[in-house]
């Protein structure tokens, strides 16, 4: 069966971000990239949309992917406001002049789309809330306008109900993660045609409490699953993306795990996957 990985980070290794960063810090490690691509191929993944990194790993992977029969797309790196989430995988801007310069740099690097960080991550070690500050709607809209003006769709890392709505109103083409999306956010997804890539297995693969509090993880997943079922019934486009490379989400297997989890909820990703392949 052919699978799509709508959100992965080939630079990461599913075990330790620090370990992976150290491996690639001076230059992308080709042997590690080839091993990851082989793992992706062997799990039946034929399309991989990378979330970017700051070490040039996804750029190298894009050049090697055809050897493995994989269509590969990348934003090269993630754009984030300085002091906000995103420095793990990208570069920061202080103002729109800086953002414009980063978009130009991504273009020179062969970007297929632009990725922005709208909000922080989930606090898996605490109460599951969203960490750090988030971009206001107006700033997101400026970033989308700059990216669209250069012919790029925008992939948005985003968690939190209000943040998801702000990103959708600003015109992003996909919501990545989207934890705590509410009914109004679902309605906006349907209205705008944006694809939701929910990365469920970042939580579902870590319910045993060995790294993160089990009760926190179960609560996050249950709410996410209910909203996803609601969104699917309302015709929202949902894509199969696992955030492979995240802790306990291996490349290749992560896409299969995500597909199985979504299928267990009755969520069909066919239309969402097709739109990602078309738009990104």
C-alpha positions as a Markdown table, in Angstrom:
| # | Residue | x | y | z |
|---|---|---|---|---|
| 1 | Unk | 0.0 | 0.0 | 0.0 |
| 2 | Unk | 1.3 | 3.5 | -0.9 |
| 3 | Unk | 1.4 | 5.9 | 1.9 |
| 4 | Unk | 1.8 | 9.7 | 2.2 |
| 5 | Unk | 3.9 | 11.3 | 5.0 |
| 6 | Unk | 2.4 | 14.7 | 5.1 |
| 7 | Unk | 4.6 | 15.9 | 8.0 |
| 8 | Unk | 8.0 | 14.6 | 8.9 |
| 9 | Unk | 11.5 | 15.9 | 9.8 |
| 10 | Unk | 14.0 | 13.6 | 8.1 |
| 11 | Unk | 16.7 | 15.4 | 10.1 |
| 12 | Unk | 15.3 | 14.0 | 13.4 |
| 13 | Unk | 15.7 | 10.4 | 14.5 |
| 14 | Unk | 12.7 | 9.6 | 16.7 |
| 15 | Unk | 14.9 | 9.2 | 19.7 |
| 16 | Unk | 16.8 | 12.4 | 20.6 |
| 17 | Unk | 16.7 | 15.8 | 18.9 |
| 18 | Unk | 20.0 | 16.7 | 20.5 |
| 19 | Unk | 21.6 | 13.6 | 19.2 |
| 20 | Unk | 20.3 | 14.2 | 15.6 |
| 21 | Unk | 21.3 | 17.9 | 15.7 |
| 22 | Unk | 24.8 | 17.0 | 16.8 |
| 23 | Unk | 25.1 | 14.5 | 13.9 |
| 24 | Unk | 24.1 | 17.1 | 11.3 |
| 25 | Unk | 25.5 | 20.3 | 12.9 |
| 26 | Unk | 28.6 | 20.7 | 10.7 |
| 27 | Unk | 27.0 | 19.2 | 7.6 |
| 28 | Unk | 24.1 | 16.9 | 6.7 |
| 29 | Unk | 25.2 | 13.3 | 7.3 |
| 30 | Unk | 24.4 | 11.6 | 4.0 |
| 31 | Unk | 24.6 | 8.1 | 5.4 |
| 32 | Unk | 21.9 | 8.9 | 8.0 |
| 33 | Unk | 19.7 | 10.6 | 5.4 |
| 34 | Unk | 20.0 | 7.6 | 3.1 |
| 35 | Unk | 19.1 | 5.2 | 6.0 |
| 36 | Unk | 16.1 | 7.3 | 6.8 |
| 37 | Unk | 14.9 | 7.4 | 3.2 |
| 38 | Unk | 15.4 | 3.6 | 2.9 |
| 39 | Unk | 13.2 | 3.2 | 6.0 |
| 40 | Unk | 10.6 | 5.5 | 4.5 |
| 41 | Unk | 10.6 | 3.6 | 1.2 |
| 42 | Unk | 10.5 | 0.2 | 2.9 |
| 43 | Unk | 7.3 | 1.2 | 4.8 |
| 44 | Unk | 5.6 | 2.0 | 1.6 |
| 45 | Unk | 5.8 | 5.8 | 1.8 |
| 46 | Unk | 6.0 | 7.4 | -1.7 |
| 47 | Unk | 5.4 | 11.0 | -0.9 |
| 48 | Unk | 7.2 | 12.8 | 2.0 |
| 49 | Unk | 6.5 | 16.4 | 3.0 |
| 50 | Unk | 9.2 | 17.6 | 5.3 |
| 51 | Unk | 8.7 | 20.2 | 8.0 |
| 52 | Unk | 12.2 | 21.6 | 7.4 |
| 53 | Unk | 15.3 | 22.0 | 9.5 |
| 54 | Unk | 18.2 | 24.5 | 9.9 |
| 55 | Unk | 21.0 | 22.1 | 9.0 |
| 56 | Unk | 20.2 | 21.6 | 5.3 |
| 57 | Unk | 19.2 | 18.0 | 5.8 |
| 58 | Unk | 15.8 | 18.2 | 4.1 |
| 59 | Unk | 17.6 | 19.9 | 1.1 |
| 60 | Unk | 19.9 | 16.9 | 0.8 |
| 61 | Unk | 17.1 | 14.5 | 1.2 |
| 62 | Unk | 15.2 | 16.1 | -1.6 |
| 63 | Unk | 18.1 | 15.5 | -4.0 |
| 64 | Unk | 18.4 | 11.9 | -2.9 |
| 65 | Unk | 14.8 | 10.9 | -2.6 |
| 66 | Unk | 14.2 | 10.1 | -6.3 |
| 67 | Unk | 16.7 | 7.2 | -5.9 |
| 68 | Unk | 14.3 | 5.7 | -3.4 |
| 69 | Unk | 11.2 | 6.3 | -5.4 |
| 70 | Unk | 10.0 | 9.1 | -3.1 |
| 71 | Unk | 8.5 | 12.4 | -4.1 |
| 72 | Unk | 9.9 | 14.9 | -1.6 |
| 73 | Unk | 8.8 | 18.4 | -0.7 |
| 74 | Unk | 10.4 | 20.7 | 1.8 |
| 75 | Unk | 10.1 | 24.3 | 3.0 |
| 76 | Unk | 13.9 | 24.1 | 3.7 |
| 77 | Unk | 13.4 | 25.6 | 7.2 |
| 78 | Unk | 10.7 | 27.0 | 9.4 |
| 79 | Unk | 10.2 | 30.7 | 9.8 |
| 80 | Unk | 9.5 | 32.0 | 13.3 |
| 81 | Unk | 9.4 | 35.3 | 15.1 |
| 82 | Unk | 12.6 | 35.8 | 17.2 |
| 83 | Unk | 11.9 | 34.6 | 20.7 |
| 84 | Unk | 9.0 | 32.5 | 19.7 |
| 85 | Unk | 8.9 | 28.7 | 19.0 |
| 86 | Unk | 10.7 | 27.5 | 15.9 |
| 87 | Unk | 14.4 | 27.8 | 16.6 |
| 88 | Unk | 14.8 | 24.0 | 16.7 |
| 89 | Unk | 14.0 | 23.7 | 13.0 |
| 90 | Unk | 14.5 | 27.2 | 11.6 |
| 91 | Unk | 15.4 | 30.8 | 11.7 |
| 92 | Unk | 13.9 | 33.9 | 13.2 |
| 93 | Unk | 12.8 | 37.3 | 11.9 |
| 94 | Unk | 12.4 | 40.5 | 13.8 |
| 95 | Unk | 10.1 | 42.3 | 11.3 |
| 96 | Unk | 8.6 | 41.8 | 7.9 |
| 97 | Unk | 11.8 | 42.9 | 6.2 |
| 98 | Unk | 13.5 | 40.0 | 7.9 |
| 99 | Unk | 10.7 | 37.6 | 7.0 |
| 100 | Unk | 10.9 | 38.6 | 3.4 |
| 101 | Unk | 14.6 | 38.0 | 3.4 |
| 102 | Unk | 14.1 | 34.5 | 4.9 |
| 103 | Unk | 11.4 | 33.7 | 2.3 |
| 104 | Unk | 13.9 | 34.7 | -0.4 |
| 105 | Unk | 16.6 | 32.5 | 1.2 |
| 106 | Unk | 14.2 | 29.6 | 1.3 |
| 107 | Unk | 13.5 | 30.1 | -2.4 |
| 108 | Unk | 17.2 | 30.1 | -3.2 |
| 109 | Unk | 17.5 | 26.8 | -1.2 |
| 110 | Unk | 14.8 | 25.2 | -3.4 |
| 111 | Unk | 11.8 | 25.5 | -1.1 |
| 112 | Unk | 8.5 | 24.0 | -2.4 |
| 113 | Unk | 6.4 | 26.0 | 0.2 |
| 114 | Unk | 6.9 | 28.1 | 3.3 |
| 115 | Unk | 6.4 | 26.9 | 6.8 |
| 116 | Unk | 5.7 | 29.3 | 9.7 |
| 117 | Unk | 5.4 | 28.8 | 13.4 |
| 118 | Unk | 2.2 | 30.3 | 14.6 |
| 119 | Unk | 2.2 | 29.0 | 18.2 |
| 120 | Unk | 4.3 | 26.9 | 20.5 |
| 121 | Unk | 4.3 | 23.2 | 21.2 |
| 122 | Unk | 2.2 | 21.2 | 23.6 |
| 123 | Unk | 3.5 | 20.9 | 27.2 |
| 124 | Unk | 3.6 | 17.1 | 27.3 |
| 125 | Unk | 5.5 | 17.2 | 30.6 |
| 126 | Unk | 2.9 | 19.3 | 32.3 |
| 127 | Unk | -0.8 | 20.0 | 31.8 |
| 128 | Unk | -0.8 | 19.7 | 28.0 |
| 129 | Unk | -1.2 | 23.4 | 27.4 |
| 130 | Unk | 0.4 | 25.3 | 24.6 |
| 131 | Unk | 3.8 | 26.6 | 25.4 |
| 132 | Unk | 5.0 | 30.2 | 24.7 |
| 133 | Unk | 3.4 | 33.1 | 22.9 |
| 134 | Unk | 1.6 | 33.0 | 19.5 |
| 135 | Unk | 1.5 | 35.3 | 16.5 |
| 136 | Unk | -1.4 | 37.6 | 16.2 |
| 137 | Unk | -3.7 | 37.2 | 13.2 |
| 138 | Unk | -2.4 | 40.3 | 11.5 |
| 139 | Unk | 1.2 | 39.2 | 11.5 |
| 140 | Unk | 0.2 | 35.7 | 10.2 |
| 141 | Unk | -1.7 | 37.4 | 7.4 |
| 142 | Unk | 1.4 | 39.5 | 6.5 |
| 143 | Unk | 3.5 | 36.4 | 6.3 |
| 144 | Unk | 1.0 | 34.6 | 4.2 |
| 145 | Unk | 0.8 | 37.5 | 1.8 |
| 146 | Unk | 4.5 | 37.6 | 1.5 |
| 147 | Unk | 4.7 | 33.9 | 0.8 |
| 148 | Unk | 1.8 | 33.8 | -1.5 |
| 149 | Unk | 3.2 | 36.7 | -3.4 |
| 150 | Unk | 6.3 | 34.6 | -4.2 |
| 151 | Unk | 4.1 | 31.7 | -5.3 |
| 152 | Unk | 4.3 | 29.6 | -2.1 |
| 153 | Unk | 1.6 | 27.9 | -0.1 |
| 154 | Unk | 1.9 | 28.2 | 3.7 |
| 155 | Unk | 2.2 | 25.3 | 6.1 |
| 156 | Unk | 1.4 | 26.5 | 9.7 |
| 157 | Unk | 2.7 | 24.9 | 12.9 |
| 158 | Unk | -0.2 | 25.7 | 15.2 |
| 159 | Unk | -1.9 | 24.6 | 18.4 |
| 160 | Unk | -4.7 | 26.2 | 20.5 |
| 161 | Unk | -8.2 | 27.0 | 19.4 |
| 162 | Unk | -7.8 | 30.7 | 18.9 |
| 163 | Unk | -4.4 | 30.3 | 17.2 |
| 164 | Unk | -5.9 | 27.8 | 14.7 |
| 165 | Unk | -8.7 | 30.2 | 13.9 |
| 166 | Unk | -6.3 | 33.1 | 13.5 |
| 167 | Unk | -4.1 | 31.1 | 11.1 |
| 168 | Unk | -7.1 | 30.0 | 9.0 |
| 169 | Unk | -8.5 | 33.6 | 8.8 |
| 170 | Unk | -5.0 | 34.7 | 7.7 |
| 171 | Unk | -5.1 | 32.3 | 4.8 |
| 172 | Unk | -2.7 | 29.4 | 5.5 |
| 173 | Unk | -3.1 | 26.3 | 3.4 |
| 174 | Unk | -2.6 | 23.7 | 6.1 |
| 175 | Unk | -2.8 | 23.4 | 9.9 |
| 176 | Unk | -0.1 | 21.2 | 11.3 |
| 177 | Unk | -0.9 | 19.5 | 14.7 |
| 178 | Unk | -3.9 | 21.7 | 15.5 |
| 179 | Unk | -4.4 | 20.4 | 19.0 |
| 180 | Unk | -7.3 | 21.9 | 20.9 |
| 181 | Unk | -9.1 | 23.0 | 17.6 |
| 182 | Unk | -12.7 | 23.7 | 18.4 |
| 183 | Unk | -16.0 | 23.7 | 16.4 |
| 184 | Unk | -15.4 | 27.2 | 15.1 |
| 185 | Unk | -12.0 | 26.1 | 13.9 |
| 186 | Unk | -13.5 | 23.1 | 12.2 |
| 187 | Unk | -16.0 | 25.3 | 10.4 |
| 188 | Unk | -13.2 | 27.6 | 9.2 |
| 189 | Unk | -11.2 | 24.6 | 7.9 |
| 190 | Unk | -14.3 | 23.5 | 5.9 |
| 191 | Unk | -14.9 | 27.1 | 4.6 |
| 192 | Unk | -11.3 | 27.8 | 3.6 |
| 193 | Unk | -10.4 | 24.4 | 2.3 |
| 194 | Unk | -7.2 | 24.2 | 4.4 |
| 195 | Unk | -5.9 | 20.7 | 5.1 |
| 196 | Unk | -5.6 | 19.6 | 8.7 |
| 197 | Unk | -2.6 | 17.4 | 9.4 |
| 198 | Unk | -3.2 | 16.3 | 13.0 |
| 199 | Unk | -0.1 | 14.3 | 13.8 |
| 200 | Unk | -2.0 | 12.1 | 16.3 |
| 201 | Unk | 0.8 | 9.5 | 16.9 |
| 202 | Unk | 3.1 | 12.1 | 18.5 |
| 203 | Unk | 0.7 | 11.5 | 21.4 |
| 204 | Unk | -0.8 | 8.0 | 20.6 |
| 205 | Unk | 2.7 | 6.4 | 20.5 |
| 206 | Unk | 3.5 | 7.8 | 23.9 |
| 207 | Unk | 0.7 | 6.8 | 26.2 |
| 208 | Unk | 2.6 | 4.4 | 28.5 |
| 209 | Unk | 3.9 | 7.1 | 30.8 |
| 210 | Unk | 7.6 | 6.1 | 30.3 |
| 211 | Unk | 8.5 | 9.6 | 29.1 |
| 212 | Unk | 5.4 | 11.8 | 29.5 |
| 213 | Unk | 2.6 | 11.8 | 32.1 |
| 214 | Unk | 0.2 | 9.1 | 30.9 |
| 215 | Unk | -2.9 | 11.0 | 32.2 |
| 216 | Unk | -1.9 | 14.2 | 30.3 |
| 217 | Unk | -1.3 | 12.3 | 27.1 |
| 218 | Unk | -4.6 | 10.4 | 27.3 |
| 219 | Unk | -6.5 | 13.6 | 27.9 |
| 220 | Unk | -4.9 | 15.3 | 24.9 |
| 221 | Unk | -5.5 | 12.4 | 22.6 |
| 222 | Unk | -9.1 | 11.9 | 23.6 |
| 223 | Unk | -10.0 | 15.5 | 22.9 |
| 224 | Unk | -8.0 | 15.5 | 19.6 |
| 225 | Unk | -9.7 | 12.3 | 18.4 |
| 226 | Unk | -13.2 | 13.6 | 19.2 |
| 227 | Unk | -12.6 | 16.8 | 17.3 |
| 228 | Unk | -11.1 | 14.9 | 14.3 |
| 229 | Unk | -14.2 | 12.7 | 14.1 |
| 230 | Unk | -16.4 | 15.8 | 14.2 |
| 231 | Unk | -14.2 | 17.4 | 11.5 |
| 232 | Unk | -14.3 | 14.4 | 9.2 |
| 233 | Unk | -18.1 | 14.2 | 9.4 |
| 234 | Unk | -18.3 | 17.8 | 8.3 |
| 235 | Unk | -16.1 | 17.2 | 5.3 |
| 236 | Unk | -12.8 | 18.8 | 6.5 |
| 237 | Unk | -9.8 | 17.8 | 4.5 |
| 238 | Unk | -7.5 | 15.7 | 6.8 |
| 239 | Unk | -4.0 | 14.6 | 5.8 |
| 240 | Unk | -1.9 | 11.7 | 6.9 |
| 241 | Unk | 1.1 | 13.2 | 8.7 |
| 242 | Unk | 2.8 | 11.7 | 11.7 |
| 243 | Unk | 5.6 | 14.3 | 12.5 |
| 244 | Unk | 8.0 | 11.4 | 11.9 |
| 245 | Unk | 11.3 | 12.0 | 13.6 |
| 246 | Unk | 9.5 | 13.1 | 16.8 |
| 247 | Unk | 10.0 | 11.0 | 19.9 |
| 248 | Unk | 8.9 | 7.4 | 19.3 |
| 249 | Unk | 7.6 | 8.3 | 15.8 |
| 250 | Unk | 10.1 | 6.5 | 13.4 |
| 251 | Unk | 10.3 | 7.5 | 9.8 |
| 252 | Unk | 8.1 | 5.3 | 7.6 |
| 253 | Unk | 6.4 | 3.5 | 10.5 |
| 254 | Unk | 5.1 | 6.8 | 11.8 |
| 255 | Unk | 3.1 | 7.3 | 8.6 |
| 256 | Unk | 1.7 | 3.8 | 8.9 |
| 257 | Unk | 0.8 | 4.3 | 12.6 |
| 258 | Unk | -0.9 | 7.6 | 11.8 |
| 259 | Unk | -2.9 | 6.0 | 8.9 |
| 260 | Unk | -4.0 | 3.2 | 11.2 |
| 261 | Unk | -5.0 | 5.6 | 14.0 |
| 262 | Unk | -7.0 | 7.8 | 11.7 |
| 263 | Unk | -8.7 | 4.8 | 10.2 |
| 264 | Unk | -9.7 | 3.6 | 13.6 |
| 265 | Unk | -11.6 | 6.9 | 14.0 |
| 266 | Unk | -13.3 | 6.5 | 10.7 |
| 267 | Unk | -11.3 | 9.4 | 9.1 |
| 268 | Unk | -10.5 | 9.1 | 5.4 |
| 269 | Unk | -7.4 | 11.1 | 4.4 |
| 270 | Unk | -7.7 | 10.4 | 0.6 |
| 271 | Unk | -8.9 | 13.9 | -0.4 |
| 272 | Unk | -6.6 | 15.7 | 2.1 |
| 273 | Unk | -3.6 | 13.8 | 1.0 |
| 274 | Unk | -4.4 | 14.5 | -2.6 |
| 275 | Unk | -4.7 | 18.3 | -1.9 |
| 276 | Unk | -1.3 | 18.3 | -0.1 |
| 277 | Unk | 0.3 | 16.6 | -3.0 |
| 278 | Unk | -1.2 | 19.2 | -5.4 |
| 279 | Unk | -0.8 | 22.4 | -3.3 |
| 280 | Unk | 2.6 | 21.7 | -1.7 |
